[in-house]
Amino acid sequence: METNIDYRAVFDAIPSPCAILTPDQVVVAVNDAYVHLTGRNREDVVRRDVFADFSGRLRVLGDPKKSGVAEVRASLRRVADTGVADVVPLLGHGRETSDRPGAFEERYWCLLNVPMCDPAGDVRWIIVTVEDVTGLSEQVRASLGADAAGSTQTGARTPGQVPDPVKVSSRLQQAYRQEQQAVSALHEAIEQQQRFLFDATHDLRNPITGLLTEVEVALDDPDADLRQTLRTLRQNIERLDNVVTDLLVLARLYTATPPTTSLVDLGNLVMEELEAHPANAEIIIHLSDNAVVRASRVRLARLLSNLVANAERHTTSKIEIVVATDPPYAVLEVVDDGPGIRPEDRERIFHRLYRQDQARRLDPGGSGFGLPIAREIAQSYGGDLHVADHPDGARFVLRLPLAS
């Protein structure tokens, strides 16, 4: 059976005041309840800024310094920017009474702002629904008044006492903002993982393409130098192995159970690692005592090896390693005397798969994950890794909290 619905009549019959706005907060339609709420004619409300009839009397309960108009505008902007519904928990508004011109009565509202998106996913309209909670607020205040004598005599809240609505509103707003921040962080994490997957796939395709090309050339050319073909294949396989190994390290950093931590002396770590894995350049070492941190020795060894390998690729004659303390941090520096890093690239080099042109020339088999892995390890133990100023070459500075 075919049913024709008069959506305009349905919209007007909704008991809660509703308005439809453009993303720039201009009213395009309102229902009858909204017209009654404002006390204006429909023609006076539509095609105007949504706050034209509220002036400065709209305020945030629990924070008198905040403007209610500013709070709602910020909520509407969030909806327009993110396409996610937003709530303004509790607002107060002084409304002029109909029987006493010039006199105002206090009303309490809760606003829900919901996006309407077009097929492309862009926000085209915003539906604003206003819930009048004045009656509930009055009941709460009445309950508070009735319980006031008992609670003040004992100094404690009596059973069944209702909390102050202003304090409840403040807590609701704080909890909602925290939830919104968590959702935004989750969206950002998902986007980062999607970009990471795309970049990693792209970087894996390069050595695979090289392998296929070499094999096809060797098959088509009966006089091909097989030993040279095998050497090229080996280089591409090594590059593929480097990328996969670093991908596994990153996956473990995010998903695996963190390894057991212990007290690690950075000076001892440097000496032991250089003895086990001698560098291909002259190493100058300056070590201080008591640079002890609490972390996984295996992960710190990986961090150090990545920094030293990076320095080996760029140095011209020597590498300097410094271990010191700068309470409350232990500091490890790896300095090379190569061409250095441009200021605009000092953060980019910690992006996954980002490699400077010079790094690609010096080590075409590198994965582009070494420095990002080093920073992830540093941050996982409450520290940081960054590039600092240096007159000659690059200076990487690791800071980790000293063990108490």
C-alpha positions as CSV (number, residue, x, y, z in Angstrom):
1,M,0.0,0.0,0.0
2,E,1.5,3.3,-1.1
3,T,1.7,5.9,1.7
4,N,2.1,9.6,1.1
5,I,3.7,11.4,4.0
6,D,3.3,15.1,4.5
7,Y,6.8,15.7,5.9
8,R,6.1,19.4,6.5
9,A,3.2,18.5,8.7
10,V,5.2,15.9,10.6
11,F,8.0,18.5,11.1
12,D,5.5,21.0,12.5
13,A,3.9,18.4,14.8
14,I,7.2,17.5,16.6
15,P,6.7,18.7,20.2
16,S,10.3,19.8,20.7
17,P,11.4,23.0,19.1
18,C,13.4,22.2,15.9
19,A,15.3,24.4,13.5
20,I,17.2,23.6,10.3
21,L,20.3,25.7,9.7
22,T,22.9,26.1,7.0
23,P,26.5,25.3,8.0
24,D,27.0,29.0,8.4
25,Q,24.2,29.1,11.0
26,V,21.4,30.7,9.1
27,V,17.9,29.4,9.7
28,V,16.2,27.9,6.7
29,A,13.2,26.2,8.4
30,V,11.6,26.0,11.9
31,N,8.6,24.0,13.3
32,D,5.7,25.4,15.2
33,A,7.2,24.6,18.6
34,Y,10.3,26.7,17.7
35,V,8.1,29.6,16.6
36,H,6.4,29.4,20.0
37,L,9.7,29.2,21.8
38,T,11.0,32.4,20.2
39,G,7.7,34.3,20.4
40,R,8.3,35.6,16.9
41,N,6.5,35.1,13.6
42,R,8.0,32.4,11.3
43,E,8.9,35.1,8.7
44,D,10.9,36.9,11.3
45,V,13.0,33.8,12.2
46,V,13.7,32.2,8.8
47,R,16.6,33.5,6.7
48,R,18.2,35.1,9.7
49,D,21.2,34.2,11.9
50,V,20.0,31.6,14.4
51,F,21.0,33.9,17.4
52,A,19.2,37.0,16.2
53,D,16.5,36.6,18.8
54,F,18.6,35.5,21.8
55,S,21.2,38.4,22.1
56,G,23.3,38.0,25.2
57,R,20.8,36.4,27.6
58,L,21.9,32.9,26.7
59,R,24.4,31.6,29.2
60,V,26.2,28.4,30.2
61,L,25.2,27.1,33.6
62,G,28.1,26.3,35.8
63,D,30.4,28.7,34.1
64,P,29.0,32.3,34.2
65,K,32.1,33.6,32.4
66,K,31.1,31.6,29.3
67,S,28.8,33.0,26.7
68,G,26.0,30.7,25.8
69,V,25.9,32.0,22.2
70,A,29.6,31.4,21.8
71,E,29.2,27.8,23.2
72,V,26.4,26.9,20.8
73,R,28.2,28.5,17.9
74,A,31.3,26.5,18.7
75,S,29.1,23.3,18.8
76,L,27.6,24.1,15.4
77,R,31.0,24.7,13.9
78,R,32.2,21.3,15.2
79,V,29.2,19.7,13.5
80,A,29.9,21.5,10.3
81,D,33.6,20.6,10.3
82,T,33.4,17.0,11.5
83,G,29.9,15.8,10.4
84,V,29.4,14.4,13.9
85,A,26.5,15.2,16.2
86,D,27.2,17.5,19.2
87,V,25.4,18.2,22.4
88,V,25.3,21.4,24.5
89,P,24.2,19.9,27.9
90,L,22.6,22.8,29.8
91,L,21.9,26.5,29.0
92,G,20.0,29.2,30.8
93,H,18.0,31.8,29.0
94,G,16.0,34.8,30.4
95,R,12.8,34.8,28.3
96,E,10.4,37.8,28.3
97,T,7.0,36.8,29.8
98,S,3.9,37.3,27.6
99,D,1.7,38.7,30.4
100,R,4.3,41.1,31.9
101,P,6.2,43.0,29.2
102,G,9.7,43.8,30.3
103,A,9.8,41.0,32.9
104,F,11.9,37.8,32.2
105,E,11.5,34.3,33.4
106,E,14.4,31.8,33.6
107,R,14.3,28.8,31.2
108,Y,16.8,25.9,31.0
109,W,17.5,24.2,27.7
110,C,19.5,21.2,26.3
111,L,20.5,21.4,22.6
112,L,21.2,18.5,20.2
113,N,22.9,19.5,16.9
114,V,22.7,16.8,14.2
115,P,24.3,17.0,10.7
116,M,22.5,16.2,7.5
117,C,25.0,15.3,4.8
118,D,24.7,15.2,1.0
119,P,25.6,12.1,-1.1
120,A,29.2,13.3,-1.2
121,G,29.4,13.3,2.6
122,D,29.5,17.1,3.1
123,V,27.3,18.7,5.7
124,R,24.5,20.5,4.0
125,W,22.1,21.2,6.9
126,I,22.3,21.1,10.7
127,I,19.2,20.1,12.7
128,V,19.0,21.8,16.0
129,T,16.6,20.3,18.6
130,V,15.9,22.2,21.8
131,E,14.7,20.3,24.9
132,D,13.2,22.5,27.6
133,V,14.4,21.0,31.0
134,T,13.1,23.9,33.2
135,G,10.6,21.7,34.9
136,L,13.2,19.1,35.8
137,S,15.5,21.8,37.1
138,E,12.8,23.3,39.3
139,Q,12.1,19.8,40.7
140,V,15.8,19.4,41.5
141,R,16.0,22.8,43.2
142,A,12.8,22.0,45.2
143,S,14.4,18.7,46.3
144,L,17.5,20.5,47.3
145,G,15.5,23.0,49.3
146,A,13.5,20.3,51.1
147,D,16.7,18.4,52.0
148,A,18.7,21.5,53.0
149,A,17.9,21.3,56.7
150,G,18.9,17.7,57.1
151,S,22.0,18.0,55.0
152,T,23.3,21.1,56.8
153,Q,22.7,19.6,60.2
154,T,24.8,16.5,59.5
155,G,27.2,18.0,57.1
156,A,26.6,15.1,54.7
157,R,24.3,14.5,51.8
158,T,21.1,12.8,52.9
159,P,19.8,9.7,51.1
160,G,17.8,10.5,48.0
161,Q,19.1,14.1,47.8
162,V,19.4,15.3,44.2
163,P,22.7,16.9,43.1
164,D,23.0,20.6,42.2
165,P,22.0,20.9,38.4
166,V,24.7,23.5,37.8
167,K,27.4,21.1,39.1
168,V,25.8,18.2,37.1
169,S,25.9,20.4,34.0
170,S,29.5,21.2,34.4
171,R,30.4,17.6,34.9
172,L,28.3,16.6,31.8
173,Q,30.1,19.2,29.7
174,Q,33.5,18.1,30.8
175,A,32.7,14.4,30.2
176,Y,31.2,15.2,26.8
177,R,34.3,17.2,25.8
178,Q,36.5,14.4,26.9
179,E,34.5,12.0,24.8
180,Q,34.7,14.2,21.8
181,Q,38.5,14.5,22.2
182,A,38.7,10.7,22.4
183,V,36.6,10.3,19.2
184,S,38.8,12.9,17.4
185,A,41.9,11.1,18.6
186,L,40.4,7.8,17.3
187,H,39.6,9.3,13.9
188,E,43.2,10.6,13.7
189,A,44.6,7.3,14.6
190,I,42.5,5.5,12.0
191,E,43.6,8.0,9.3
192,Q,47.3,7.6,10.3
193,Q,46.9,3.8,10.1
194,Q,45.3,4.1,6.6
195,R,48.1,6.4,5.4
196,F,50.7,4.1,6.9
197,L,49.1,1.1,5.1
198,F,49.1,2.9,1.8
199,D,52.7,4.1,2.2
200,A,53.9,0.7,3.4
201,T,52.2,-1.1,0.4
202,H,53.8,1.4,-2.0
203,D,57.3,0.9,-0.5
204,L,56.9,-2.9,-0.7
205,R,56.0,-2.7,-4.3
206,N,59.3,-1.1,-5.3
207,P,61.6,-4.1,-4.6
208,I,58.9,-6.5,-5.8
209,T,58.7,-4.6,-9.1
210,G,62.5,-4.7,-9.3
211,L,62.5,-8.4,-8.8
212,L,59.9,-9.0,-11.5
213,T,61.7,-6.8,-14.0
214,E,65.1,-8.5,-13.5
215,V,63.5,-11.9,-13.9
216,E,61.6,-10.9,-17.0
217,V,64.8,-9.4,-18.6
218,A,66.8,-12.5,-17.8
219,L,64.1,-14.8,-19.3
220,D,63.8,-12.7,-22.5
221,D,67.6,-12.4,-23.1
222,P,69.4,-15.7,-23.6
223,D,72.8,-13.9,-23.3
224,A,72.0,-12.2,-20.0
225,D,74.7,-12.2,-17.3
226,L,73.1,-14.5,-14.8
227,R,75.5,-13.6,-12.0
228,Q,74.8,-9.9,-12.4
229,T,71.1,-10.7,-12.5
230,L,71.5,-12.6,-9.2
231,R,73.4,-9.8,-7.6
232,T,70.6,-7.3,-8.5
233,L,68.0,-9.8,-7.3
234,R,69.8,-10.1,-4.0
235,Q,69.9,-6.3,-3.5
236,N,66.1,-6.1,-4.0
237,I,65.5,-9.1,-1.7
238,E,67.6,-7.4,1.0
239,R,65.6,-4.2,0.6
240,L,62.4,-6.2,0.8
241,D,63.7,-7.9,4.0
242,N,64.6,-4.5,5.6
243,V,61.1,-3.1,4.9
244,V,59.3,-6.2,6.3
245,T,61.6,-6.4,9.4
246,D,60.9,-2.7,10.2
247,L,57.2,-3.2,9.6
248,L,57.2,-6.1,12.1
249,V,59.0,-3.9,14.6
250,L,56.4,-1.2,14.3
251,A,53.6,-3.7,14.6
252,R,55.1,-5.0,17.9
253,L,55.5,-1.5,19.2
254,Y,51.7,-1.0,18.8
255,T,50.2,-4.4,19.4
256,A,52.5,-6.7,21.3
257,T,52.8,-6.8,25.1
258,P,55.6,-4.4,26.0
259,P,58.7,-6.2,27.1
260,T,59.8,-6.3,30.7
261,T,61.6,-3.1,31.7
262,S,64.8,-2.9,33.8
263,L,67.3,-0.3,34.9
264,V,69.5,0.5,31.9
265,D,72.7,2.6,32.1
266,L,72.9,4.4,28.8
267,G,76.7,4.7,29.0
268,N,77.1,0.9,29.5
269,L,74.6,0.3,26.7
270,V,76.6,2.5,24.3
271,M,79.9,0.7,25.1
272,E,78.4,-2.8,24.9
273,E,76.5,-2.2,21.6
274,L,79.6,-0.6,19.9
275,E,81.7,-3.5,21.0
276,A,79.2,-6.1,19.7
277,H,78.5,-4.1,16.4
278,P,81.5,-2.0,15.5
279,A,80.6,1.1,13.4
280,N,82.0,1.8,10.0
281,A,83.3,5.2,11.0
282,E,85.5,6.7,13.7
283,I,83.5,7.0,17.0
284,I,84.2,9.6,19.6
285,I,82.5,8.9,23.0
286,H,81.8,11.2,26.0
287,L,80.0,9.3,28.8
288,S,78.7,10.5,32.1
289,D,77.9,8.3,35.1
290,N,74.5,7.6,36.5
291,A,72.5,8.1,33.3
292,V,70.2,5.3,34.3
293,V,66.7,4.9,32.9
294,R,63.9,2.3,33.2
295,A,63.1,0.7,29.9
296,S,63.6,-2.4,27.7
297,R,67.3,-2.8,27.0
298,V,66.4,-4.6,23.7
299,R,64.3,-1.6,22.5
300,L,66.9,0.9,23.5
301,A,69.6,-1.0,21.7
302,R,67.4,-0.9,18.6
303,L,67.0,2.8,19.0
304,L,70.7,3.3,19.4
305,S,71.6,1.1,16.4
306,N,69.1,3.1,14.2
307,L,70.7,6.4,15.2
308,V,74.2,5.1,14.6
309,A,73.2,3.6,11.2
310,N,71.7,6.9,10.2
311,A,74.9,8.8,11.2
312,E,77.0,6.3,9.3
313,R,75.1,7.0,6.1
314,H,75.8,10.7,6.3
315,T,79.0,11.3,8.1
316,T,82.2,12.3,6.3
317,S,84.8,11.3,8.9
318,K,83.5,10.7,12.5
319,I,80.5,10.2,14.7
320,E,80.3,11.6,18.2
321,I,78.2,9.9,20.9
322,V,77.4,11.8,24.2
323,V,75.7,10.5,27.3
324,A,74.9,13.0,30.0
325,T,72.3,13.8,32.7
326,D,70.1,16.8,32.7
327,P,67.7,16.1,35.6
328,P,65.0,14.9,35.5
329,Y,66.3,13.4,32.2
330,A,69.1,11.3,30.9
331,V,70.4,12.5,27.5
332,L,72.0,10.6,24.7
333,E,73.2,12.5,21.6
334,V,74.4,11.1,18.3
335,V,76.2,13.7,16.1
336,D,77.7,13.3,12.6
337,D,79.8,15.7,10.6
338,G,77.8,15.2,7.4
339,P,75.8,17.8,5.4
340,G,73.2,18.2,8.2
341,I,69.4,18.4,8.1
342,R,67.5,21.4,6.9
343,P,65.2,23.0,9.5
344,E,62.1,22.3,7.4
345,D,63.0,18.6,7.3
346,R,63.7,18.1,11.0
347,E,60.2,16.8,11.7
348,R,59.6,15.2,8.3
349,I,62.4,12.7,8.8
350,F,60.5,11.1,11.6
351,H,57.5,10.5,9.3
352,R,57.3,6.9,8.2
353,L,58.8,6.2,4.8
354,Y,60.0,9.8,4.4
355,R,63.6,9.9,3.2
356,Q,65.6,12.9,2.0
357,D,67.0,12.7,-1.5
358,Q,70.5,12.4,-0.1
359,A,69.5,9.4,2.0
360,R,68.0,7.7,-1.0
361,R,71.3,8.2,-2.9
362,L,73.5,7.0,-0.1
363,D,71.4,4.0,0.9
364,P,68.8,3.1,-1.8
365,G,68.1,-0.1,0.2
366,G,66.9,1.7,3.3
367,S,63.4,1.2,4.5
368,G,62.6,4.7,5.7
369,F,61.4,3.4,9.1
370,G,64.6,3.7,11.2
371,L,64.1,7.1,12.6
372,P,60.3,6.8,13.1
373,I,60.9,3.5,15.0
374,A,63.5,5.3,17.2
375,R,61.1,8.1,18.1
376,E,58.3,5.6,18.8
377,I,60.5,3.8,21.3
378,A,61.6,7.0,23.0
379,Q,58.0,8.2,23.4
380,S,56.8,4.8,24.7
381,Y,59.1,5.4,27.7
382,G,58.0,8.9,28.4
383,G,60.8,10.5,26.4
384,D,61.4,12.2,23.1
385,L,63.8,12.2,20.2
386,H,64.4,15.3,18.1
387,V,67.0,17.0,15.9
388,A,68.8,19.9,17.5
389,D,70.9,22.7,16.1
390,H,74.6,21.9,15.3
391,P,77.1,23.9,13.3
392,D,78.4,20.9,11.4
393,G,76.3,17.9,10.5
394,A,73.2,16.5,12.3
395,R,72.6,16.2,16.0
396,F,70.0,13.8,17.3
397,V,69.0,14.2,20.9
398,L,67.3,11.5,23.0
399,R,65.8,12.4,26.3
400,L,64.4,9.8,28.7
401,P,63.3,10.2,32.4
402,L,66.0,9.3,34.9
403,A,65.1,6.2,36.9
404,S,64.1,7.2,40.5
